[in-house]
């Protein structure tokens, strides 16, 4: 992103970042603090941007680039070592850290998102067999058009995404943060509680219907089989990538009142304000065969076939543009942080870093941008949003 474009933001990224870091509660006794929390967090985020994937690497990077860090904060006692960083990051309240992240994103990127995809990811090596602790499973909200992480919520042990998603929606929806957006979630969230939470936030939902809801899926299948052609709107979407061709026919109907009305059986699913049902029939041409698939969705918005196709296609960006990038480029799946809040807080740090790295407008990959930031302090300053570098 160019400097001229940055000046259009409500507040420069770096200034907003430091302000939000200063508002996070420090768990240490004040008289024992040699490295203030904002200094620690700026070090960790900057080191992560610069291709450091663990605390030892971040500490070594900070020691080698202390002059750069002192452009922004004093660092009177230099930078802490990797072991000390690990202990402190284990103690920071992840709820406060997540809230600071969401507030920073909202202040720095003030445009409200049009499409938001919510999906979960497991950091597979964050489990602790000695204590029976399950690996970290994090539900993230991703603005698909801007390719921006909006927020995250950890799934509690012995729970699932349906408990974390309403908490995430509540935080994102404050002060109309989701108003007007179309929120897409996979089939685990297709229930009245989450649909109502999305609608209460002033947004619309696009919820998948899969085999875990066989009665509902069968009813929607029969509807599309029997519906007259003048009730339907269709568009064909074509993708060519990675040696395959995928043709998707997206068909919508806005005759969905029967999903909200009095159902025939007690306990059947009722989705508030259901307005549009969507069928996506895809044919993927591979080298030696073709693969066919049909998916169904329910939306509270009055979608055209074209907008539905855009939203469905955009939802899967959360896998490629977020989860794949975290695993392959940021080594999230290789992280062995297992004590305290370390795994969750470092996952949030990666979200800070990914959002910042994506602001650069050059043609380099995310991987190369991280390496270049480690080589060139001015490039790192541009990523952080330092307009006075």
C-alpha positions as CSV (number, residue, x, y, z in Angstrom):
1,X,0.0,0.0,0.0
2,X,1.4,3.4,-0.9
3,X,2.1,6.2,1.6
4,X,-0.6,8.3,0.0
5,X,-3.2,5.6,0.6
6,X,-2.1,5.2,4.2
7,X,-2.9,8.9,4.8
8,X,-6.5,8.1,4.1
9,X,-6.8,5.9,7.2
10,X,-8.2,7.4,10.4
11,X,-4.9,6.8,12.2
12,X,-1.5,5.5,11.0
13,X,-1.2,1.8,11.7
14,X,1.9,2.1,13.9
15,X,0.5,4.8,16.1
16,X,-2.7,2.9,16.6
17,X,-0.8,-0.3,17.2
18,X,1.3,1.2,20.0
19,X,-1.8,2.8,21.6
20,X,-3.6,-0.5,21.7
21,X,-0.6,-2.3,23.1
22,X,-0.4,0.3,25.9
23,X,-4.0,-0.5,27.0
24,X,-3.4,-4.2,27.6
25,X,-3.1,-5.0,31.3
26,X,0.4,-6.0,32.3
27,X,0.2,-9.1,34.7
28,X,3.5,-8.2,36.4
29,X,4.1,-6.1,39.5
30,X,5.1,-2.6,38.3
31,X,8.3,-2.4,40.4
32,X,9.6,-5.5,38.6
33,X,9.0,-4.3,35.1
34,X,12.3,-3.8,33.1
35,X,10.7,-4.3,29.7
36,X,7.3,-2.6,29.5
37,X,4.6,-4.6,27.8
38,X,4.3,-2.3,24.7
39,X,8.0,-2.8,24.1
40,X,7.6,-6.6,24.4
41,X,4.6,-6.7,22.0
42,X,6.2,-4.4,19.4
43,X,9.3,-6.7,19.5
44,X,7.2,-9.9,19.1
45,X,5.1,-8.5,16.3
46,X,8.1,-7.0,14.4
47,X,10.1,-10.2,14.9
48,X,7.2,-12.3,13.6
49,X,6.9,-10.1,10.5
50,X,10.6,-10.6,9.9
51,X,10.4,-14.4,9.5
52,X,11.0,-15.3,13.1
53,X,8.7,-18.2,14.2
54,X,9.7,-18.7,17.8
55,X,10.6,-16.6,20.8
56,X,14.4,-17.4,20.7
57,X,14.5,-16.2,17.1
58,X,12.5,-13.1,18.0
59,X,14.8,-12.2,20.9
60,X,17.9,-12.6,18.7
61,X,16.4,-10.5,15.9
62,X,15.5,-7.8,18.5
63,X,19.0,-7.7,19.9
64,X,20.4,-7.3,16.4
65,X,17.9,-4.5,15.5
66,X,17.7,-2.6,18.7
67,X,18.4,0.7,17.0
68,X,15.4,0.1,14.8
69,X,13.1,-0.7,17.7
70,X,14.3,2.5,19.5
71,X,12.9,4.6,16.8
72,X,9.5,4.0,18.4
73,X,10.0,3.0,22.1
74,X,12.9,3.5,24.6
75,X,14.0,-0.1,25.2
76,X,16.2,1.3,28.1
77,X,17.1,-2.3,29.1
78,X,17.4,-3.7,25.6
79,X,15.3,-6.7,24.7
80,X,14.5,-9.7,26.8
81,X,15.7,-13.2,26.0
82,X,13.7,-16.0,24.5
83,X,12.9,-17.8,27.7
84,X,11.7,-14.6,29.4
85,X,9.5,-13.7,26.3
86,X,8.0,-17.2,26.6
87,X,7.1,-16.8,30.2
88,X,5.5,-13.3,29.8
89,X,3.5,-14.2,26.7
90,X,2.1,-17.2,28.6
91,X,0.7,-14.8,31.2
92,X,-0.9,-12.1,29.1
93,X,-4.7,-12.3,29.2
94,X,-5.7,-13.5,25.7
95,X,-9.2,-12.0,26.1
96,X,-7.7,-8.5,26.4
97,X,-5.2,-9.2,23.7
98,X,-8.0,-10.4,21.3
99,X,-10.1,-7.3,22.2
100,X,-7.1,-5.0,21.5
101,X,-6.6,-6.8,18.1
102,X,-10.2,-6.3,17.0
103,X,-10.2,-2.7,18.2
104,X,-6.9,-2.0,16.3
105,X,-8.3,-3.5,13.1
106,X,-11.5,-1.5,13.3
107,X,-9.6,1.8,14.0
108,X,-7.0,1.2,11.3
109,X,-9.1,-0.2,8.5
110,X,-12.3,1.9,9.0
111,X,-14.2,0.6,6.0
112,X,-16.9,-2.0,7.1
113,X,-16.5,-5.4,5.5
114,X,-19.0,-6.6,2.9
115,X,-18.2,-10.3,3.2
116,X,-17.0,-12.0,6.4
117,X,-16.1,-15.7,6.5
118,X,-15.9,-17.4,9.9
119,X,-14.0,-20.7,10.2
120,X,-12.0,-22.7,12.7
121,X,-8.4,-24.0,12.6
122,X,-6.4,-26.3,14.9
123,X,-2.7,-25.6,15.8
124,X,-1.9,-29.3,15.8
125,X,1.3,-29.3,17.8
126,X,0.0,-27.1,20.6
127,X,-1.4,-30.1,22.6
128,X,0.2,-31.1,25.9
129,X,-0.1,-34.9,26.4
130,X,1.4,-34.7,29.9
131,X,-1.5,-32.6,31.2
132,X,-4.2,-33.9,28.8
133,X,-4.5,-30.5,27.2
134,X,-6.0,-30.5,23.7
135,X,-4.4,-28.5,20.9
136,X,-5.5,-24.9,20.4
137,X,-8.6,-24.6,18.1
138,X,-9.2,-21.0,17.1
139,X,-12.2,-19.6,15.3
140,X,-11.3,-16.6,13.1
141,X,-13.3,-14.0,11.2
142,X,-11.8,-13.0,7.8
143,X,-12.9,-10.1,5.6
144,X,-12.6,-11.9,2.3
145,X,-12.6,-8.9,-0.1
146,X,-9.9,-7.1,2.0
147,X,-8.1,-10.3,3.0
148,X,-8.0,-9.0,6.5
149,X,-8.3,-10.9,9.8
150,X,-11.0,-9.2,11.9
151,X,-10.9,-11.2,15.1
152,X,-10.5,-14.5,16.8
153,X,-12.0,-16.6,19.6
154,X,-10.5,-19.8,21.1
155,X,-12.7,-22.9,21.5
156,X,-12.7,-24.0,25.1
157,X,-11.6,-27.5,26.0
158,X,-14.3,-30.1,25.7
159,X,-16.4,-27.7,23.7
160,X,-16.8,-26.9,20.0
161,X,-17.1,-24.0,17.6
162,X,-20.8,-23.3,18.3
163,X,-19.8,-21.9,21.8
164,X,-17.0,-19.7,20.5
165,X,-18.7,-18.3,17.4
166,X,-21.4,-16.3,19.3
167,X,-18.7,-14.7,21.5
168,X,-16.7,-13.7,18.4
169,X,-19.8,-12.3,16.8
170,X,-20.6,-10.3,19.9
171,X,-17.2,-8.7,19.9
172,X,-17.2,-8.0,16.2
173,X,-20.7,-6.6,16.3
174,X,-20.1,-3.9,18.8
175,X,-20.7,-0.4,17.6
176,X,-22.2,-1.7,14.3
177,X,-18.9,-3.4,13.3
178,X,-20.7,-6.0,11.3
179,X,-23.7,-3.9,10.1
180,X,-24.5,-4.7,6.5
181,X,-22.1,-7.5,6.1
182,X,-22.9,-11.0,4.8
183,X,-21.4,-13.5,7.2
184,X,-20.7,-17.0,5.9
185,X,-20.1,-20.0,8.2
186,X,-19.8,-23.8,7.6
187,X,-22.6,-26.2,8.5
188,X,-21.6,-26.6,12.2
189,X,-23.0,-23.1,12.8
190,X,-26.3,-23.7,11.0
191,X,-28.6,-23.2,13.9
192,X,-31.1,-20.6,15.2
193,X,-28.8,-19.3,18.0
194,X,-26.0,-18.3,15.6
195,X,-28.3,-17.1,12.9
196,X,-30.0,-14.9,15.5
197,X,-26.7,-13.6,16.8
198,X,-25.7,-12.6,13.2
199,X,-29.0,-10.8,12.6
200,X,-28.8,-9.1,16.0
201,X,-25.4,-7.7,14.9
202,X,-27.1,-6.0,11.9
203,X,-25.6,-8.5,9.5
204,X,-27.0,-11.2,7.2
205,X,-26.0,-14.9,7.3
206,X,-25.1,-17.4,4.7
207,X,-25.1,-20.8,6.3
208,X,-24.1,-24.2,4.8
209,X,-26.5,-27.2,4.9
210,X,-24.7,-30.5,4.9
211,X,-25.2,-34.1,5.7
212,X,-25.3,-33.4,9.5
213,X,-28.8,-32.0,8.8
214,X,-30.2,-34.7,6.6
215,X,-33.9,-33.7,6.9
216,X,-33.3,-30.1,6.0
217,X,-30.9,-31.0,3.2
218,X,-33.5,-33.4,1.7
219,X,-36.2,-30.8,1.8
220,X,-34.0,-28.2,0.0
221,X,-33.0,-30.8,-2.6
222,X,-36.6,-31.6,-3.3
223,X,-37.5,-28.0,-3.5
224,X,-34.9,-27.4,-6.3
225,X,-36.0,-30.5,-8.1
226,X,-39.6,-29.4,-8.2
227,X,-39.3,-25.6,-8.4
228,X,-40.6,-23.9,-11.6
229,X,-37.8,-22.3,-13.6
230,X,-39.3,-18.8,-13.2
231,X,-38.7,-19.0,-9.5
232,X,-35.0,-19.5,-9.9
233,X,-32.0,-17.4,-10.8
234,X,-28.8,-19.0,-12.0
235,X,-25.2,-18.0,-13.0
236,X,-22.3,-20.1,-14.1
237,X,-18.9,-19.5,-12.4
238,X,-15.7,-20.8,-14.0
239,X,-12.3,-21.2,-12.2
240,X,-9.0,-22.4,-13.9
241,X,-6.1,-23.0,-11.5
242,X,-3.5,-25.6,-10.5
243,X,-4.2,-27.9,-13.5
244,X,-7.9,-28.2,-13.1
245,X,-11.0,-26.5,-14.3
246,X,-14.0,-26.0,-12.0
247,X,-17.4,-25.0,-13.3
248,X,-20.0,-24.0,-10.7
249,X,-23.6,-23.4,-11.5
250,X,-25.1,-21.3,-8.7
251,X,-28.9,-21.3,-8.4
252,X,-30.9,-19.2,-5.9
253,X,-34.6,-19.0,-5.0
254,X,-36.0,-16.3,-2.8
255,X,-39.1,-18.4,-1.9
256,X,-37.8,-19.5,1.5
257,X,-40.6,-18.6,3.8
258,X,-41.3,-22.3,4.5
259,X,-38.0,-22.5,6.3
260,X,-39.2,-20.0,8.9
261,X,-42.8,-20.9,9.3
262,X,-44.6,-23.6,11.3
263,X,-42.7,-26.8,10.6
264,X,-44.2,-30.3,10.5
265,X,-42.1,-31.9,13.3
266,X,-41.2,-30.7,16.8
267,X,-37.6,-29.7,17.1
268,X,-37.0,-29.1,13.4
269,X,-34.6,-26.4,12.5
270,X,-36.0,-22.8,12.3
271,X,-33.8,-20.1,10.9
272,X,-35.0,-16.5,11.6
273,X,-35.5,-14.3,8.5
274,X,-34.5,-17.0,6.1
275,X,-34.9,-15.4,2.7
276,X,-32.8,-17.2,0.0
277,X,-31.8,-20.8,-0.6
278,X,-28.8,-21.5,-2.7
279,X,-27.7,-24.5,-4.7
280,X,-24.1,-24.8,-5.9
281,X,-23.5,-27.6,-8.5
282,X,-19.9,-28.0,-9.4
283,X,-18.0,-30.0,-11.9
284,X,-14.2,-30.2,-11.5
285,X,-12.2,-31.4,-14.5
286,X,-9.0,-33.2,-13.4
287,X,-6.4,-34.8,-15.7
288,X,-8.0,-38.2,-15.6
289,X,-11.6,-37.7,-14.4
290,X,-14.3,-35.3,-13.5
291,X,-15.6,-34.8,-10.0
292,X,-19.2,-33.7,-9.2
293,X,-20.5,-32.0,-6.1
294,X,-23.6,-30.2,-4.9
295,X,-23.8,-27.9,-1.9
296,X,-26.7,-26.0,-0.3
297,X,-26.9,-22.8,1.7
298,X,-29.5,-20.7,3.4
299,X,-29.2,-16.9,3.6
300,X,-31.1,-14.1,5.3
301,X,-30.2,-11.6,2.6
302,X,-32.0,-11.3,-0.7
303,X,-29.2,-12.7,-2.8
304,X,-28.9,-12.7,-6.6
305,X,-27.2,-15.7,-8.1
306,X,-24.2,-13.6,-8.9
307,X,-23.8,-12.2,-5.3
308,X,-24.3,-15.7,-3.9
309,X,-21.6,-17.1,-6.2
310,X,-19.2,-14.3,-5.0
311,X,-20.0,-15.0,-1.4
312,X,-19.6,-18.8,-1.7
313,X,-16.3,-18.5,-3.6
314,X,-15.1,-15.9,-1.1
315,X,-15.8,-18.1,1.9
316,X,-13.1,-20.6,0.9
317,X,-10.5,-17.8,0.9
318,X,-10.4,-18.3,4.6
319,X,-8.8,-21.7,3.9
320,X,-6.4,-20.5,1.2
321,X,-5.6,-16.9,2.2
322,X,-5.6,-17.4,5.9
323,X,-5.2,-20.9,7.2
324,X,-2.9,-22.1,4.5
325,X,-0.8,-19.0,4.8
326,X,-0.5,-19.4,8.6
327,X,0.5,-23.0,8.3
328,X,2.9,-22.8,5.3
329,X,4.4,-19.3,5.7
330,X,4.1,-18.7,9.4
331,X,4.6,-22.3,10.5
332,X,1.6,-22.2,12.8
333,X,1.2,-26.0,12.7
334,X,4.8,-26.5,13.8
335,X,4.6,-24.3,16.9
336,X,5.1,-26.2,20.1
337,X,3.9,-23.6,22.5
338,X,1.9,-25.5,25.1
339,X,2.0,-23.7,28.5
340,X,-0.3,-21.0,29.8
341,X,-1.8,-18.7,27.1
342,X,1.3,-18.9,24.9
343,X,-0.2,-20.7,21.9
344,X,-3.3,-18.5,21.8
345,X,-1.4,-15.2,22.3
346,X,1.2,-16.2,19.6
347,X,-1.7,-17.0,17.2
348,X,-3.0,-13.5,17.7
349,X,0.5,-12.1,17.1
350,X,0.5,-14.0,13.8
351,X,-2.8,-12.3,12.9
352,X,-1.3,-8.9,13.7
353,X,1.7,-9.7,11.5
354,X,-0.3,-11.1,8.6
355,X,-2.6,-8.1,8.5
356,X,0.4,-5.8,8.4
357,X,2.4,-7.7,5.8
358,X,-0.6,-7.7,3.5
359,X,-0.7,-3.9,3.4
360,X,2.3,-3.8,1.1
361,X,1.4,-3.2,-2.5
362,X,4.4,-4.8,-4.2
363,X,4.2,-8.1,-6.1
364,X,6.3,-10.1,-3.6
365,X,4.8,-13.2,-1.9
366,X,4.0,-13.1,1.8
367,X,7.0,-15.3,2.4
368,X,9.4,-13.0,0.5
369,X,7.9,-9.9,2.2
370,X,8.7,-11.4,5.6
371,X,12.3,-12.1,4.6
372,X,12.7,-8.7,3.0
373,X,11.4,-7.0,6.2
374,X,14.2,-8.8,8.1
375,X,16.8,-7.6,5.6
376,X,15.6,-3.9,5.1
377,X,14.6,-1.8,8.1
378,X,12.9,0.7,5.8
379,X,10.7,-2.0,4.3
380,X,9.8,-3.1,7.8
381,X,8.9,0.5,8.7
382,X,6.6,0.7,5.7
383,X,4.9,-2.6,6.8
384,X,4.4,-1.2,10.3
385,X,2.9,2.0,8.9
386,X,5.6,4.4,9.9
387,X,4.8,7.4,7.7
388,X,7.8,9.4,8.9
389,X,10.5,6.8,8.0
